[in-house]
Amino acid sequence: MREIEAAFSSRYGTGPAGVVWAPGRVNIIGEHTDYSDLPVLPMAIDRGLKVAYAPAADRVAASSSAFPETADWSLDQIQTLDVSTLSGWPRYLLGVLRVLGTLDSGGLLHVAADLPSVGGLSSSSALTLGLLKAVDLASESAPRPSVELVELAIEAERVVGVESGGMDQNAIALAEAGKALRIDFAPTRTRLVPLPQTWSWIAASSGVEAPKGGRVRDHYNARVLGTRLAAALLGKRLGRDPRQRLAAFHDPDGRAACAELPAEASARRVARETDVPSGFLLASSAGGLVDPGPVSVRAVALHVLDEASRVDAAERALAAGALDPAGALDPVGALLDASHASLQDFGASTPELDSLCTAMSSAGAVGARLTGAGFGGFAIAVAPRERADAVVAAAERACGGPAFVVEPSSGLRKL
Ligand code: NG1
């Protein structure tokens, strides 16, 4: 019996009806662009989590091999629970159940993972999508299509409090082996991008945890606010609609006007200057962002617009890599390095992430950058396959690990 089935049986006294696989992801390039409706280029990886499930008449119960918290809620109770009173991973389960609305039946769930949850590999979205698909399959209704699960998962994570974009959920649900996934937003469109087999992708921990509670959530939401303030100010200055996302300013005039933006501004000041209400600027699915006061605006906008151009350039370089993998490696590596430098200005890097990237480059990686939200968590590097072991070893020496090669893998599915 597989380990997860044994764990499920020992917890619930009965075997599971099935097991769902939800992979983690690394983002190759396009960081902090998704919530401005600008593109990203992630790939799902060969690490992730399994959720074993079985139907249950009137309750949802859940446990995990990795964490002590459990949930056991009646269907009636689910509608009255307050997410802010829960701690740990059951918050994501409540987010999932909330967006599913009134349930006709429940489920028994058990989670096991080989995906570090320290930040950057999208463990929160893998968990959300794994739970969502397991609850969906445990119910009697027809299974929902992946694109519907993606939309529900985005909303579920916002219920938990991070006003995220949609990169992770799309990547995890729609990825295919051997390929990255270019994702555009508003409307969402995805395109598979083959990756050269002679390259290795290395994921390495900075040794600093960046879980989505407290500190990281506040840093992240402050950047989301920074992009909204920048867009409102650019709209006002360029005579365009100020209630748009930064994607509406991804053109030469928009880029040039960024230089005139204030280094920092508050929602209150921008609301006064632009007539966009502060309630609009601070809106969120979880009842409004906490107003952090002045946040970085100019560096945030410059990073986001330039990073979107780097996504286009990386996709072009990868297309060339299909014909000439060796020739495309340096251009892709240079884009990764440029992305990391830009994220330093944006404020998402840390000294540990910086020295980790330097260590991997010195060991033979052609490019390295933080991946995911940053503020700690993971970095990725790209290297010719024969140098991968040396890069992993250098990363482990720099930060104490873990570091490992990740393979571009297929997405969410029933095993
Ligand atoms: P992480 O925290 O690495 O899973 C987060 C967001 C993404 C994206 C990146 C930054 C969530 C679930 N994910 O990724 O949507 O904005 O940061 O590019 O919040």
Boltz pocket constraint, residues with backbone or C-beta under 6 A from the ligand:
constraints:
  - pocket:
      binder: B
      contacts: [[A, 27], [A, 30], [A, 31], [A, 32], [A, 33], [A, 34], [A, 35], [A, 119], [A, 120], [A, 121], [A, 122], [A, 123], [A, 124], [A, 125], [A, 157], [A, 162], [A, 163], [A, 164], [A, 165], [A, 166], [A, 167], [A, 168], [A, 371], [A, 372], [A, 373], [A, 374]]
      max_distance: 6.0
